[in-house]
Amino acid sequence: MNALETWIEEERIVRARLEAGVGPGVATREQIAGKTGLEVMQGLLSGELPYASISKTLNFVVMEIGPGLAVFQGTPGLDHMNPLGTVHGGWFATLLDSALGCAVHTMMPPGRGYTTADLSVKLVKALTPQVQRVRAIGQVVHCGRQLATAEARLVGPDGTLYAHASTACLVFEMPGQTPA
């Protein structure tokens, strides 16, 4: 089995698990109360918590979660094209931003949240629908009490780099929750 076939099979397994779970939506405060960001993200990946609806719209899915790590896989399609016949930069940015933000999310203790303050995306190679899958691999560089930074790469199954990105996120106490 080549890398693309492996990616497609792994995606099939993850999508089946997510669809058998609670489906798309937004977790309630009760569902995430007392959980770390890593526990929340693991709950999303297991299907116990809802996943973001935008992943259906833009045809991507969370594939892997770990401390300071989030991997998303996407399939660009005709709906994601710009007028020049390549995949729109917004699709790249959303996939990378999801991996970056979720990597940061895994580092949050109970009662802490974050929001993107800065997102920088560099597209280094055009992406067409002929590229069947890409992965956005986000990793935290630093996570402090007030600021977190992360980097991500968007790659194909053959290792081709299509884009890379970085983010700075503001970290804060979630209203109505007890901080760690």
N, C-alpha and C positions, 0 to 999 in steps of 0.2 A: 504494500500500500504506500503510495507516495504522500508527500506532505499535504497536498490539497485534499486528497481523499481522506486522510486522517482528520483534517480540520472539518470537513463536511460531516463525517461520522460523529465527531465530538459535538458539533453544533446540533445535529439531529437529537442526540441524547439530552443535551441541555434544554433544547426547546420543548421536547416531550415532557421533561420534568417540570418546566415552568408552566406549561399549559395544563398539566395535571394538578398544579398547585392553585393558588388563589387568583392567578392571572394578573392583568395589568391594573394599575391604580396607584393609590397613595396610602402608605401605612398610617394607621391612626396613632395618636399619642400613646394609647394603651398598649398597642402592639410593640412599640419600641421603648417603652418606659423601662429604665434600669439597664438597658442593653448598651454595650459598647458599639462603636461604629462598625467594628469587625463583625460582631454578632449580628448586627442589622444586615450588613452586606451578605454574610453567610446565609441568613434567613431568606434573603431575596434569591440567592442562587439556588437554594434548596426548594424554592416554591412555597415556603411557609409565609413569606411576606410578598406583597405585590411588587411587580417590577414596573419600571417607567413606561408609560404608553408610547412615548416618543420612539422607543426601540422598534415598535411595530411600524410606525409611520416611516422611519428611515431604514428599516430592515437591518437592524443590528441586535446583538444579544451579548449579555455578560457571560463570559466563559470561565473565568477563574478569579478567585479572590484570595488574598493573603494579607498579612500585616504589611502595610505600605505598598500593596500591589493590587492592580485591577486590570484585567485583560478583557477586552471587548472584541467581538468579531462581527464584521459587516459584509453585506453583499450589495455593491452599488448596482443600481438598475436605471432603466430609462427615466424613471420619475425623478432621478437625482442628477440629471444632466443639465449643463448650462447650454446656452445657444451655440457654443463652439463644438459641442459633441463630446465633451469630457465631463467628468463628475464635478459638480459644483463645489467650490471651496467651503461652502457652509456645511456640506455633508462631512467633509474631512474634519472641519472644526468641531462639529457636534460629536462625532465619534471620539476624537481625541479629548475633548472637554469631558466627556463621560468617563473615560478611563482615568483622566487626571483627578477629577472630583471624587470619584469613587475610591481611588487610591488614598486620597486624603481622608475620606470618610472612614476608612478602616483604622485610622489612627486616633479617632475621637473617643475619649472616655464617655461614660454615661453623663448625660446632661450638657454635653458640648456639641456645638454645630459649627458650620463653616459656610462661607459664600465666596464665590470667585470674585477677586478684586482685579485680576489681570489675566489675560489669556493671550499668548503669542503663538501663532501658528505659521510654520514655514512649509509650503508645498514645494517639494523638490522634484517630483515627477508626476506627469499627468496620469490620471486614473480613468479608465474606460470600463464600461460594463463587461468587456472581455476578460477583465481581471475578476475572477469568480469570488474571491474572498480576500479580505485584508484583516489584520489584527492591530488594534491600538493597545499598546502595552504601556500602562502608566505606573510610575514608581515615585514614591515620596522621596524627596531630597532632604527636607527638613520639616519637622513639625514641632512648633513651640506653642506656648500658651496663647499667643495672639496672632501668629502668622505661620502658615504652612506653605511649602513650595513643592512642586512636583514636575517631572518631565515625562514625556511620552513619545513613542515612535509608532508610526503607522507603516506596517510591513506586509508584504505578500508572503505566501507559503514558501517561495523560493529565496526569501531573505531580502528581496528588493525593498529599499526604503522609498516610500511615497511622500511622507511628511514627518515632521517632528514638531513638538509643541512644549511649552512650559506654562506654568500657572503660579500665581501667588493667591492664596486664599486667606481671608480674614477668619480667625477662629474666635468663637464667642460662647457665652453661656446661653443655653436655650431657654426662652421664657417659660416659666411654669415648671421647670424641671430642676431637680437637685443636682448640682455639679459634683464631680468626683473629688 
